[in-house]
Amino acid sequence: MSKLTVTIPDDLHQQIRDELERQGITTSQFIEQAITTFFEKPKGVRNMATRTLAFQVSEELLQRIKTFLARYEQIYHRKLSQKEFLVRI
């Protein structure tokens, strides 16, 4: 386990304390939930109804995307799905 220390504005800290009391959880549990949620949901998808979008691409473009995603995983040691990639762009 590792520790993480951050400096935040007093008003945000109070909001967090209020939420901790409301949920009956510890600061560590709250921060773990927030970080887990951040990494599990692609940016731009939070708090939005989602819809399916399907389209066809050439084999060449698909292979370029797959190559990019493999390289991304090598560099950042984190797998990025095709869906996450497309939502981010």
N, CA, C and O atoms as a CHARMM CRD file, in Angstrom:
* protein
*
  356
    1    1 MET  N      0.84000  -1.17600   0.00000 PROA 1      0.00000
    2    1 MET  CA     0.00000   0.00000   0.00000 PROA 1      0.00000
    3    1 MET  C      0.88300   1.23500   0.00000 PROA 1      0.00000
    4    1 MET  O      1.96200   1.24100   0.59200 PROA 1      0.00000
    5    2 SER  N      0.41700   2.27300  -0.66500 PROA 2      0.00000
    6    2 SER  CA     1.13700   3.53900  -0.73700 PROA 2      0.00000
    7    2 SER  C      0.26900   4.64600  -0.17300 PROA 2      0.00000
    8    2 SER  O     -0.95300   4.52100  -0.09200 PROA 2      0.00000
    9    3 LYS  N      0.91800   5.73000   0.21400 PROA 3      0.00000
   10    3 LYS  CA     0.20600   6.89500   0.71800 PROA 3      0.00000
   11    3 LYS  C      0.28300   8.00300  -0.31300 PROA 3      0.00000
   12    3 LYS  O      1.23800   8.08500  -1.08500 PROA 3      0.00000
   13    4 LEU  N     -0.73700   8.86200  -0.31900 PROA 4      0.00000
   14    4 LEU  CA    -0.80900   9.97800  -1.24100 PROA 4      0.00000
   15    4 LEU  C     -1.27100  11.19700  -0.45500 PROA 4      0.00000
   16    4 LEU  O     -2.28000  11.13600   0.24700 PROA 4      0.00000
   17    5 THR  N     -0.54500  12.29700  -0.56500 PROA 5      0.00000
   18    5 THR  CA    -0.89800  13.52100   0.13400 PROA 5      0.00000
   19    5 THR  C     -1.17300  14.60500  -0.89700 PROA 5      0.00000
   20    5 THR  O     -0.39500  14.79200  -1.83200 PROA 5      0.00000
   21    6 VAL  N     -2.28200  15.31800  -0.72600 PROA 6      0.00000
   22    6 VAL  CA    -2.62900  16.40200  -1.64000 PROA 6      0.00000
   23    6 VAL  C     -3.03700  17.63500  -0.85600 PROA 6      0.00000
   24    6 VAL  O     -3.47600  17.53800   0.29000 PROA 6      0.00000
   25    7 THR  N     -2.88900  18.78500  -1.47500 PROA 7      0.00000
   26    7 THR  CA    -3.36100  20.03800  -0.90200 PROA 7      0.00000
   27    7 THR  C     -4.56900  20.47500  -1.71800 PROA 7      0.00000
   28    7 THR  O     -4.49400  20.58600  -2.94200 PROA 7      0.00000
   29    8 ILE  N     -5.69100  20.72300  -1.03000 PROA 8      0.00000
   30    8 ILE  CA    -6.92000  21.13500  -1.70800 PROA 8      0.00000
   31    8 ILE  C     -7.49600  22.35500  -0.99600 PROA 8      0.00000
   32    8 ILE  O     -7.17800  22.60400   0.16700 PROA 8      0.00000
   33    9 PRO  N     -8.34700  23.11900  -1.69300 PROA 9      0.00000
   34    9 PRO  CA    -8.96800  24.27400  -1.05400 PROA 9      0.00000
   35    9 PRO  C     -9.84300  23.85700   0.13400 PROA 9      0.00000
   36    9 PRO  O    -10.39100  22.75500   0.15500 PROA 9      0.00000
   37   10 ASP  N     -9.96400  24.74900   1.11900 PROA 10     0.00000
   38   10 ASP  CA   -10.74100  24.45800   2.32600 PROA 10     0.00000
   39   10 ASP  C    -12.18700  24.10500   2.01300 PROA 10     0.00000
   40   10 ASP  O    -12.74200  23.19200   2.62600 PROA 10     0.00000
   41   11 ASP  N    -12.81500  24.81500   1.06200 PROA 11     0.00000
   42   11 ASP  CA   -14.22200  24.53700   0.75700 PROA 11     0.00000
   43   11 ASP  C    -14.40100  23.13900   0.16100 PROA 11     0.00000
   44   11 ASP  O    -15.38900  22.46800   0.46000 PROA 11     0.00000
   45   12 LEU  N    -13.46900  22.69300  -0.67000 PROA 12     0.00000
   46   12 LEU  CA   -13.52900  21.33600  -1.22200 PROA 12     0.00000
   47   12 LEU  C    -13.31300  20.30600  -0.12000 PROA 12     0.00000
   48   12 LEU  O    -13.97300  19.26800  -0.09900 PROA 12     0.00000
   49   13 HSD  N    -12.39600  20.59000   0.79000 PROA 13     0.00000
   50   13 HSD  CA   -12.14900  19.68500   1.91100 PROA 13     0.00000
   51   13 HSD  C    -13.41000  19.53200   2.75600 PROA 13     0.00000
   52   13 HSD  O    -13.73300  18.43100   3.20000 PROA 13     0.00000
   53   14 GLN  N    -14.12200  20.63700   2.97900 PROA 14     0.00000
   54   14 GLN  CA   -15.36500  20.57000   3.75300 PROA 14     0.00000
   55   14 GLN  C    -16.41400  19.73800   3.01500 PROA 14     0.00000
   56   14 GLN  O    -17.13800  18.96100   3.63800 PROA 14     0.00000
   57   15 GLN  N    -16.49900  19.89400   1.70900 PROA 15     0.00000
   58   15 GLN  CA   -17.45200  19.08600   0.93000 PROA 15     0.00000
   59   15 GLN  C    -17.13400  17.59900   1.07700 PROA 15     0.00000
   60   15 GLN  O    -18.03600  16.77100   1.20900 PROA 15     0.00000
   61   16 ILE  N    -15.84400  17.27200   1.05300 PROA 16     0.00000
   62   16 ILE  CA   -15.44200  15.87400   1.20600 PROA 16     0.00000
   63   16 ILE  C    -15.81300  15.37700   2.60100 PROA 16     0.00000
   64   16 ILE  O    -16.35700  14.28200   2.74300 PROA 16     0.00000
   65   17 ARG  N    -15.52400  16.17300   3.62800 PROA 17     0.00000
   66   17 ARG  CA   -15.87800  15.76600   4.99600 PROA 17     0.00000
   67   17 ARG  C    -17.38200  15.53400   5.13700 PROA 17     0.00000
   68   17 ARG  O    -17.81400  14.57700   5.77800 PROA 17     0.00000
   69   18 ASP  N    -18.17400  16.42400   4.52800 PROA 18     0.00000
   70   18 ASP  CA   -19.63700  16.25900   4.57400 PROA 18     0.00000
   71   18 ASP  C    -20.05700  14.95400   3.89600 PROA 18     0.00000
   72   18 ASP  O    -20.92300  14.23400   4.39200 PROA 18     0.00000
   73   19 GLU  N    -19.43600  14.66500   2.76500 PROA 19     0.00000
   74   19 GLU  CA   -19.76900  13.43100   2.03100 PROA 19     0.00000
   75   19 GLU  C    -19.33400  12.19400   2.80500 PROA 19     0.00000
   76   19 GLU  O    -20.03600  11.18300   2.80100 PROA 19     0.00000
   77   20 LEU  N    -18.18000  12.26300   3.46800 PROA 20     0.00000
   78   20 LEU  CA   -17.71400  11.13400   4.28300 PROA 20     0.00000
   79   20 LEU  C    -18.72200  10.82900   5.38200 PROA 20     0.00000
   80   20 LEU  O    -19.04500   9.67000   5.64400 PROA 20     0.00000
   81   21 GLU  N    -19.20800  11.87600   6.01200 PROA 21     0.00000
   82   21 GLU  CA   -20.18900  11.68900   7.08200 PROA 21     0.00000
   83   21 GLU  C    -21.48600  11.11700   6.52700 PROA 21     0.00000
   84   21 GLU  O    -22.08400  10.21900   7.12000 PROA 21     0.00000
   85   22 ARG  N    -21.91800  11.65000   5.37200 PROA 22     0.00000
   86   22 ARG  CA   -23.16100  11.16900   4.76000 PROA 22     0.00000
   87   22 ARG  C    -23.06400   9.69200   4.40800 PROA 22     0.00000
   88   22 ARG  O    -24.00800   8.93400   4.63100 PROA 22     0.00000
   89   23 GLN  N    -21.91900   9.27800   3.85500 PROA 23     0.00000
   90   23 GLN  CA   -21.75000   7.88700   3.42800 PROA 23     0.00000
   91   23 GLN  C    -21.27700   6.97200   4.55500 PROA 23     0.00000
   92   23 GLN  O    -21.38900   5.75000   4.45100 PROA 23     0.00000
   93   24 GLY  N    -20.75200   7.55400   5.62300 PROA 24     0.00000
   94   24 GLY  CA   -20.23300   6.73900   6.71600 PROA 24     0.00000
   95   24 GLY  C    -18.98100   5.97200   6.32800 PROA 24     0.00000
   96   24 GLY  O    -18.81900   4.80900   6.69700 PROA 24     0.00000
   97   25 ILE  N    -18.08900   6.62700   5.57900 PROA 25     0.00000
   98   25 ILE  CA   -16.85600   5.98100   5.13800 PROA 25     0.00000
   99   25 ILE  C    -15.65600   6.82400   5.56200 PROA 25     0.00000
  100   25 ILE  O    -15.80400   7.96900   5.99000 PROA 25     0.00000
  101   26 THR  N    -14.47300   6.24000   5.43700 PROA 26     0.00000
  102   26 THR  CA   -13.23800   6.95000   5.78500 PROA 26     0.00000
  103   26 THR  C    -12.74400   7.75800   4.58700 PROA 26     0.00000
  104   26 THR  O    -13.18700   7.55900   3.45500 PROA 26     0.00000
  105   27 THR  N    -11.83200   8.66000   4.85900 PROA 27     0.00000
  106   27 THR  CA   -11.21800   9.44200   3.78600 PROA 27     0.00000
  107   27 THR  C    -10.52900   8.51300   2.79100 PROA 27     0.00000
  108   27 THR  O    -10.64800   8.70100   1.58000 PROA 27     0.00000
  109   28 SER  N     -9.82000   7.52800   3.28800 PROA 28     0.00000
  110   28 SER  CA    -9.13900   6.57700   2.40000 PROA 28     0.00000
  111   28 SER  C    -10.12200   5.85900   1.49000 PROA 28     0.00000
  112   28 SER  O     -9.86300   5.70300   0.29700 PROA 28     0.00000
  113   29 GLN  N    -11.24300   5.42300   2.03900 PROA 29     0.00000
  114   29 GLN  CA   -12.24600   4.73400   1.22700 PROA 29     0.00000
  115   29 GLN  C    -12.81100   5.67300   0.15900 PROA 29     0.00000
  116   29 GLN  O    -13.00600   5.26800  -0.98700 PROA 29     0.00000
  117   30 PHE  N    -13.07000   6.92100   0.53500 PROA 30     0.00000
  118   30 PHE  CA   -13.61600   7.89600  -0.40100 PROA 30     0.00000
  119   30 PHE  C    -12.64800   8.15800  -1.55300 PROA 30     0.00000
  120   30 PHE  O    -13.04800   8.14800  -2.71700 PROA 30     0.00000
  121   31 ILE  N    -11.37500   8.39300  -1.22900 PROA 31     0.00000
  122   31 ILE  CA   -10.37300   8.67800  -2.25200 PROA 31     0.00000
  123   31 ILE  C    -10.17700   7.46300  -3.15900 PROA 31     0.00000
  124   31 ILE  O    -10.04200   7.60800  -4.37400 PROA 31     0.00000
  125   32 GLU  N    -10.16200   6.27300  -2.57200 PROA 32     0.00000
  126   32 GLU  CA   -10.02400   5.05800  -3.37900 PROA 32     0.00000
  127   32 GLU  C    -11.18800   4.92800  -4.35800 PROA 32     0.00000
  128   32 GLU  O    -10.98600   4.57800  -5.52100 PROA 32     0.00000
  129   33 GLN  N    -12.41400   5.21200  -3.88800 PROA 33     0.00000
  130   33 GLN  CA   -13.58800   5.16500  -4.77100 PROA 33     0.00000
  131   33 GLN  C    -13.45600   6.16900  -5.91300 PROA 33     0.00000
  132   33 GLN  O    -13.72800   5.84700  -7.06900 PROA 33     0.00000
  133   34 ALA  N    -13.03400   7.39200  -5.57600 PROA 34     0.00000
  134   34 ALA  CA   -12.90800   8.44000  -6.59300 PROA 34     0.00000
  135   34 ALA  C    -11.87800   8.07200  -7.64400 PROA 34     0.00000
  136   34 ALA  O    -12.11800   8.24900  -8.83900 PROA 34     0.00000
  137   35 ILE  N    -10.74200   7.56500  -7.21200 PROA 35     0.00000
  138   35 ILE  CA    -9.67500   7.20800  -8.15400 PROA 35     0.00000
  139   35 ILE  C    -10.09100   6.01500  -8.99900 PROA 35     0.00000
  140   35 ILE  O     -9.86100   6.00300 -10.20800 PROA 35     0.00000
  141   36 THR  N    -10.69600   5.02200  -8.38300 PROA 36     0.00000
  142   36 THR  CA   -11.16300   3.85100  -9.13000 PROA 36     0.00000
  143   36 THR  C    -12.17800   4.26400 -10.18500 PROA 36     0.00000
  144   36 THR  O    -12.10400   3.80900 -11.32700 PROA 36     0.00000
  145   37 THR  N    -13.12500   5.11900  -9.81700 PROA 37     0.00000
  146   37 THR  CA   -14.12300   5.59500 -10.76700 PROA 37     0.00000
  147   37 THR  C    -13.46200   6.33400 -11.91700 PROA 37     0.00000
  148   37 THR  O    -13.84200   6.15100 -13.07300 PROA 37     0.00000
  149   38 PHE  N    -12.48200   7.16200 -11.61300 PROA 38     0.00000
  150   38 PHE  CA   -11.78000   7.92000 -12.64200 PROA 38     0.00000
  151   38 PHE  C    -11.13700   6.99200 -13.66300 PROA 38     0.00000
  152   38 PHE  O    -11.25500   7.22600 -14.86500 PROA 38     0.00000
  153   39 PHE  N    -10.46200   5.95100 -13.20800 PROA 39     0.00000
  154   39 PHE  CA    -9.75100   5.07600 -14.13000 PROA 39     0.00000
  155   39 PHE  C    -10.64700   4.06000 -14.82000 PROA 39     0.00000
  156   39 PHE  O    -10.27300   3.53700 -15.86900 PROA 39     0.00000
  157   40 GLU  N    -11.80800   3.76600 -14.27000 PROA 40     0.00000
  158   40 GLU  CA   -12.70200   2.78200 -14.87700 PROA 40     0.00000
  159   40 GLU  C    -13.59600   3.38100 -15.94600 PROA 40     0.00000
  160   40 GLU  O    -14.04600   2.66200 -16.83800 PROA 40     0.00000
  161   41 LYS  N    -13.86700   4.68800 -15.88200 PROA 41     0.00000
  162   41 LYS  CA   -14.75700   5.31900 -16.85100 PROA 41     0.00000
  163   41 LYS  C    -13.97100   6.25700 -17.74000 PROA 41     0.00000
  164   41 LYS  O    -13.23000   7.10800 -17.24900 PROA 41     0.00000
  165   42 PRO  N    -14.12800   6.10800 -19.05000 PROA 42     0.00000
  166   42 PRO  CA   -13.43500   7.01600 -19.95800 PROA 42     0.00000
  167   42 PRO  C    -13.89800   8.45600 -19.74900 PROA 42     0.00000
  168   42 PRO  O    -15.04700   8.69700 -19.38000 PROA 42     0.00000
  169   43 LYS  N    -13.00200   9.40600 -19.98400 PROA 43     0.00000
  170   43 LYS  CA   -13.36400  10.82200 -19.86400 PROA 43     0.00000
  171   43 LYS  C    -14.49600  11.12900 -20.82200 PROA 43     0.00000
  172   43 LYS  O    -14.55800  10.57800 -21.92200 PROA 43     0.00000
  173   44 GLY  N    -15.38100  12.00100 -20.40600 PROA 44     0.00000
  174   44 GLY  CA   -16.48100  12.41300 -21.25600 PROA 44     0.00000
  175   44 GLY  C    -17.70100  11.51800 -21.14300 PROA 44     0.00000
  176   44 GLY  O    -18.75500  11.85200 -21.68500 PROA 44     0.00000
  177   45 VAL  N    -17.59000  10.39300 -20.45700 PROA 45     0.00000
  178   45 VAL  CA   -18.70900   9.47100 -20.36300 PROA 45     0.00000
  179   45 VAL  C    -19.41600   9.60000 -19.01000 PROA 45     0.00000
  180   45 VAL  O    -20.57400   9.20100 -18.88400 PROA 45     0.00000
  181   46 ARG  N    -18.73800  10.15000 -18.00000 PROA 46     0.00000
  182   46 ARG  CA   -19.33100  10.26000 -16.68500 PROA 46     0.00000
  183   46 ARG  C    -20.63100  11.05000 -16.71700 PROA 46     0.00000
  184   46 ARG  O    -20.74300  12.05500 -17.42000 PROA 46     0.00000
  185   47 ASN  N    -21.59900  10.59100 -15.96100 PROA 47     0.00000
  186   47 ASN  CA   -22.86800  11.29000 -15.77700 PROA 47     0.00000
  187   47 ASN  C    -23.61200  11.56800 -17.08000 PROA 47     0.00000
  188   47 ASN  O    -24.37200  12.53200 -17.16400 PROA 47     0.00000
  189   48 MET  N    -23.40300  10.74600 -18.07900 PROA 48     0.00000
  190   48 MET  CA   -24.10600  10.91200 -19.34100 PROA 48     0.00000
  191   48 MET  C    -24.76200   9.59700 -19.71900 PROA 48     0.00000
  192   48 MET  O    -24.22400   8.51900 -19.46800 PROA 48     0.00000
  193   49 ALA  N    -25.93700   9.70700 -20.32800 PROA 49     0.00000
  194   49 ALA  CA   -26.53700   8.51200 -20.90500 PROA 49     0.00000
  195   49 ALA  C    -25.66100   8.12600 -22.09500 PROA 49     0.00000
  196   49 ALA  O    -25.18300   8.99700 -22.82200 PROA 49     0.00000
  197   50 THR  N    -25.45100   6.84600 -22.29200 PROA 50     0.00000
  198   50 THR  CA   -24.57800   6.42600 -23.38300 PROA 50     0.00000
  199   50 THR  C    -25.39100   5.79200 -24.50100 PROA 50     0.00000
  200   50 THR  O    -26.45800   5.22200 -24.27500 PROA 50     0.00000
  201   51 ARG  N    -24.86800   5.90300 -25.68900 PROA 51     0.00000
  202   51 ARG  CA   -25.48200   5.33100 -26.86800 PROA 51     0.00000
  203   51 ARG  C    -24.40700   4.56500 -27.62200 PROA 51     0.00000
  204   51 ARG  O    -23.21700   4.83400 -27.46100 PROA 51     0.00000
  205   52 THR  N    -24.82500   3.61800 -28.43800 PROA 52     0.00000
  206   52 THR  CA   -23.89200   2.83900 -29.23600 PROA 52     0.00000
  207   52 THR  C    -23.69500   3.51000 -30.58900 PROA 52     0.00000
  208   52 THR  O    -24.65000   3.93700 -31.23800 PROA 52     0.00000
  209   53 LEU  N    -22.44300   3.59000 -30.99400 PROA 53     0.00000
  210   53 LEU  CA   -22.09600   4.13600 -32.28900 PROA 53     0.00000
  211   53 LEU  C    -21.22400   3.10200 -32.98400 PROA 53     0.00000
  212   53 LEU  O    -20.18600   2.70700 -32.45400 PROA 53     0.00000
  213   54 ALA  N    -21.63600   2.66400 -34.15800 PROA 54     0.00000
  214   54 ALA  CA   -20.86300   1.65600 -34.89200 PROA 54     0.00000
  215   54 ALA  C    -20.51800   2.21000 -36.26700 PROA 54     0.00000
  216   54 ALA  O    -21.32700   2.88400 -36.90400 PROA 54     0.00000
  217   55 PHE  N    -19.30100   1.91200 -36.71000 PROA 55     0.00000
  218   55 PHE  CA   -18.89000   2.33300 -38.04700 PROA 55     0.00000
  219   55 PHE  C    -17.79500   1.40300 -38.52700 PROA 55     0.00000
  220   55 PHE  O    -17.14000   0.72500 -37.73500 PROA 55     0.00000
  221   56 GLN  N    -17.60900   1.38200 -39.82200 PROA 56     0.00000
  222   56 GLN  CA   -16.59600   0.52800 -40.41700 PROA 56     0.00000
  223   56 GLN  C    -15.37200   1.35100 -40.78500 PROA 56     0.00000
  224   56 GLN  O    -15.47800   2.50900 -41.18700 PROA 56     0.00000
  225   57 VAL  N    -14.21400   0.73000 -40.63700 PROA 57     0.00000
  226   57 VAL  CA   -12.94900   1.35400 -41.03600 PROA 57     0.00000
  227   57 VAL  C    -12.18600   0.35100 -41.88700 PROA 57     0.00000
  228   57 VAL  O    -12.48200  -0.84300 -41.87600 PROA 57     0.00000
  229   58 SER  N    -11.21600   0.84100 -42.61000 PROA 58     0.00000
  230   58 SER  CA   -10.40000  -0.04900 -43.43500 PROA 58     0.00000
  231   58 SER  C     -9.54600  -0.94000 -42.53600 PROA 58     0.00000
  232   58 SER  O     -9.28800  -0.61100 -41.37800 PROA 58     0.00000
  233   59 GLU  N     -9.11900  -2.05300 -43.08000 PROA 59     0.00000
  234   59 GLU  CA    -8.23200  -2.96000 -42.34200 PROA 59     0.00000
  235   59 GLU  C     -6.94400  -2.23900 -41.95800 PROA 59     0.00000
  236   59 GLU  O     -6.41000  -2.43800 -40.86700 PROA 59     0.00000
  237   60 GLU  N     -6.45200  -1.40000 -42.86800 PROA 60     0.00000
  238   60 GLU  CA    -5.22500  -0.65400 -42.60400 PROA 60     0.00000
  239   60 GLU  C     -5.38200   0.26700 -41.38100 PROA 60     0.00000
  240   60 GLU  O     -4.50600   0.30600 -40.51800 PROA 60     0.00000
  241   61 LEU  N     -6.49700   1.00500 -41.31100 PROA 61     0.00000
  242   61 LEU  CA    -6.72200   1.89600 -40.17100 PROA 61     0.00000
  243   61 LEU  C     -6.88000   1.09900 -38.88400 PROA 61     0.00000
  244   61 LEU  O     -6.34400   1.48800 -37.84600 PROA 61     0.00000
  245   62 LEU  N     -7.60500  -0.00200 -38.93700 PROA 62     0.00000
  246   62 LEU  CA    -7.77700  -0.83800 -37.74800 PROA 62     0.00000
  247   62 LEU  C     -6.41900  -1.32800 -37.23800 PROA 62     0.00000
  248   62 LEU  O     -6.16700  -1.30800 -36.03300 PROA 62     0.00000
  249   63 GLN  N     -5.55800  -1.76100 -38.13300 PROA 63     0.00000
  250   63 GLN  CA    -4.23200  -2.23600 -37.72700 PROA 63     0.00000
  251   63 GLN  C     -3.38900  -1.10100 -37.15400 PROA 63     0.00000
  252   63 GLN  O     -2.63000  -1.31500 -36.20900 PROA 63     0.00000
  253   64 ARG  N     -3.51100   0.10000 -37.71300 PROA 64     0.00000
  254   64 ARG  CA    -2.78400   1.25600 -37.17300 PROA 64     0.00000
  255   64 ARG  C     -3.25600   1.56900 -35.74900 PROA 64     0.00000
  256   64 ARG  O     -2.44700   1.88000 -34.87500 PROA 64     0.00000
  257   65 ILE  N     -4.56000   1.48500 -35.52700 PROA 65     0.00000
  258   65 ILE  CA    -5.10300   1.72800 -34.18100 PROA 65     0.00000
  259   65 ILE  C     -4.59300   0.66200 -33.22100 PROA 65     0.00000
  260   65 ILE  O     -4.17200   0.98200 -32.10900 PROA 65     0.00000
  261   66 LYS  N     -4.62600  -0.59700 -33.63500 PROA 66     0.00000
  262   66 LYS  CA    -4.14600  -1.68100 -32.78000 PROA 66     0.00000
  263   66 LYS  C     -2.66200  -1.52100 -32.45300 PROA 66     0.00000
  264   66 LYS  O     -2.23900  -1.78000 -31.32600 PROA 66     0.00000
  265   67 THR  N     -1.88300  -1.09600 -33.43300 PROA 67     0.00000
  266   67 THR  CA    -0.45500  -0.85300 -33.21200 PROA 67     0.00000
  267   67 THR  C     -0.26800   0.27600 -32.20100 PROA 67     0.00000
  268   67 THR  O      0.55300   0.17200 -31.28900 PROA 67     0.00000
  269   68 PHE  N     -1.02500   1.34200 -32.36700 PROA 68     0.00000
  270   68 PHE  CA    -0.94900   2.45600 -31.42600 PROA 68     0.00000
  271   68 PHE  C     -1.30100   1.99900 -30.01800 PROA 68     0.00000
  272   68 PHE  O     -0.60000   2.34500 -29.06700 PROA 68     0.00000
  273   69 LEU  N     -2.38300   1.22200 -29.86800 PROA 69     0.00000
  274   69 LEU  CA    -2.81800   0.76300 -28.54900 PROA 69     0.00000
  275   69 LEU  C     -1.77900  -0.15000 -27.90000 PROA 69     0.00000
  276   69 LEU  O     -1.57200  -0.08500 -26.68800 PROA 69     0.00000
  277   70 ALA  N     -1.13200  -0.98900 -28.68700 PROA 70     0.00000
  278   70 ALA  CA    -0.07400  -1.85800 -28.15200 PROA 70     0.00000
  279   70 ALA  C      1.09800  -1.01000 -27.66900 PROA 70     0.00000
  280   70 ALA  O      1.66400  -1.27400 -26.60800 PROA 70     0.00000
  281   71 ARG  N      1.45900  -0.00200 -28.44000 PROA 71     0.00000
  282   71 ARG  CA     2.55900   0.88900 -28.06300 PROA 71     0.00000
  283   71 ARG  C      2.19100   1.69300 -26.81100 PROA 71     0.00000
  284   71 ARG  O      3.02500   1.89100 -25.92700 PROA 71     0.00000
  285   72 TYR  N      0.94200   2.15100 -26.74300 PROA 72     0.00000
  286   72 TYR  CA     0.45500   2.88600 -25.56700 PROA 72     0.00000
  287   72 TYR  C      0.62700   2.03400 -24.31300 PROA 72     0.00000
  288   72 TYR  O      1.08100   2.52400 -23.28000 PROA 72     0.00000
  289   73 GLU  N      0.26200   0.76300 -24.41000 PROA 73     0.00000
  290   73 GLU  CA     0.38700  -0.13400 -23.26300 PROA 73     0.00000
  291   73 GLU  C      1.84700  -0.32600 -22.85700 PROA 73     0.00000
  292   73 GLU  O      2.15500  -0.38500 -21.66700 PROA 73     0.00000
  293   74 GLN  N      2.74300  -0.42300 -23.83200 PROA 74     0.00000
  294   74 GLN  CA     4.17900  -0.55400 -23.53100 PROA 74     0.00000
  295   74 GLN  C      4.70500   0.68400 -22.80900 PROA 74     0.00000
  296   74 GLN  O      5.47700   0.57300 -21.85600 PROA 74     0.00000
  297   75 ILE  N      4.29200   1.83800 -23.25800 PROA 75     0.00000
  298   75 ILE  CA     4.80200   3.09500 -22.69500 PROA 75     0.00000
  299   75 ILE  C      4.20800   3.38800 -21.32400 PROA 75     0.00000
  300   75 ILE  O      4.93400   3.72300 -20.38900 PROA 75     0.00000
  301   76 TYR  N      2.89000   3.26100 -21.20300 PROA 76     0.00000
  302   76 TYR  CA     2.19000   3.68700 -19.98100 PROA 76     0.00000
  303   76 TYR  C      1.85200   2.54100 -19.02900 PROA 76     0.00000
  304   76 TYR  O      1.32600   2.77100 -17.94000 PROA 76     0.00000
  305   77 HSD  N      2.15000   1.31600 -19.43600 PROA 77     0.00000
  306   77 HSD  CA     1.87000   0.13800 -18.60200 PROA 77     0.00000
  307   77 HSD  C      0.39900   0.08600 -18.18400 PROA 77     0.00000
  308   77 HSD  O      0.06400  -0.30000 -17.06400 PROA 77     0.00000
  309   78 ARG  N     -0.45400   0.48200 -19.10400 PROA 78     0.00000
  310   78 ARG  CA    -1.89700   0.47600 -18.88900 PROA 78     0.00000
  311   78 ARG  C     -2.55500   0.22200 -20.22700 PROA 78     0.00000
  312   78 ARG  O     -2.25300   0.88100 -21.22200 PROA 78     0.00000
  313   79 LYS  N     -3.45800  -0.74400 -20.23700 PROA 79     0.00000
  314   79 LYS  CA    -4.14400  -1.07500 -21.48300 PROA 79     0.00000
  315   79 LYS  C     -5.22700  -0.03600 -21.76400 PROA 79     0.00000
  316   79 LYS  O     -5.99800   0.32300 -20.87500 PROA 79     0.00000
  317   80 LEU  N     -5.27900   0.43500 -22.98600 PROA 80     0.00000
  318   80 LEU  CA    -6.29600   1.36700 -23.44000 PROA 80     0.00000
  319   80 LEU  C     -7.13800   0.62400 -24.46600 PROA 80     0.00000
  320   80 LEU  O     -6.61900   0.16700 -25.48500 PROA 80     0.00000
  321   81 SER  N     -8.43000   0.50200 -24.20400 PROA 81     0.00000
  322   81 SER  CA    -9.29300  -0.23600 -25.13000 PROA 81     0.00000
  323   81 SER  C     -9.57200   0.60600 -26.37300 PROA 81     0.00000
  324   81 SER  O     -9.36300   1.81900 -26.38000 PROA 81     0.00000
  325   82 GLN  N    -10.04700  -0.06000 -27.42000 PROA 82     0.00000
  326   82 GLN  CA   -10.41000   0.66100 -28.63800 PROA 82     0.00000
  327   82 GLN  C    -11.50100   1.67500 -28.33000 PROA 82     0.00000
  328   82 GLN  O    -11.48000   2.78900 -28.85200 PROA 82     0.00000
  329   83 LYS  N    -12.44200   1.30000 -27.49400 PROA 83     0.00000
  330   83 LYS  CA   -13.52200   2.20600 -27.12100 PROA 83     0.00000
  331   83 LYS  C    -12.96600   3.43300 -26.38900 PROA 83     0.00000
  332   83 LYS  O    -13.31500   4.56300 -26.73100 PROA 83     0.00000
  333   84 GLU  N    -12.10500   3.22100 -25.38600 PROA 84     0.00000
  334   84 GLU  CA   -11.52400   4.35200 -24.66600 PROA 84     0.00000
  335   84 GLU  C    -10.77400   5.27300 -25.61300 PROA 84     0.00000
  336   84 GLU  O    -10.87300   6.49600 -25.51200 PROA 84     0.00000
  337   85 PHE  N    -10.01900   4.67900 -26.53900 PROA 85     0.00000
  338   85 PHE  CA    -9.25800   5.46100 -27.50800 PROA 85     0.00000
  339   85 PHE  C    -10.18700   6.34400 -28.33500 PROA 85     0.00000
  340   85 PHE  O     -9.94200   7.54200 -28.48100 PROA 85     0.00000
  341   86 LEU  N    -11.24400   5.76000 -28.87000 PROA 86     0.00000
  342   86 LEU  CA   -12.15400   6.52700 -29.71700 PROA 86     0.00000
  343   86 LEU  C    -12.92700   7.57500 -28.93300 PROA 86     0.00000
  344   86 LEU  O    -13.17100   8.66800 -29.44500 PROA 86     0.00000
  345   87 VAL  N    -13.31500   7.26800 -27.71300 PROA 87     0.00000
  346   87 VAL  CA   -14.02800   8.26100 -26.90100 PROA 87     0.00000
  347   87 VAL  C    -13.11200   9.43400 -26.59700 PROA 87     0.00000
  348   87 VAL  O    -13.56200  10.58000 -26.58400 PROA 87     0.00000
  349   88 ARG  N    -11.85300   9.17200 -26.35500 PROA 88     0.00000
  350   88 ARG  CA   -10.90100  10.25200 -26.03900 PROA 88     0.00000
  351   88 ARG  C    -10.61400  11.15300 -27.23700 PROA 88     0.00000
  352   88 ARG  O    -10.38800  12.35300 -27.07400 PROA 88     0.00000
  353   89 ILE  N    -10.62200  10.57600 -28.43900 PROA 89     0.00000
  354   89 ILE  CA   -10.34500  11.43700 -29.59000 PROA 89     0.00000
  355   89 ILE  C    -11.62600  12.09100 -30.05200 PROA 89     0.00000
  356   89 ILE  O    -11.61400  12.86000 -31.01400 PROA 89     0.00000
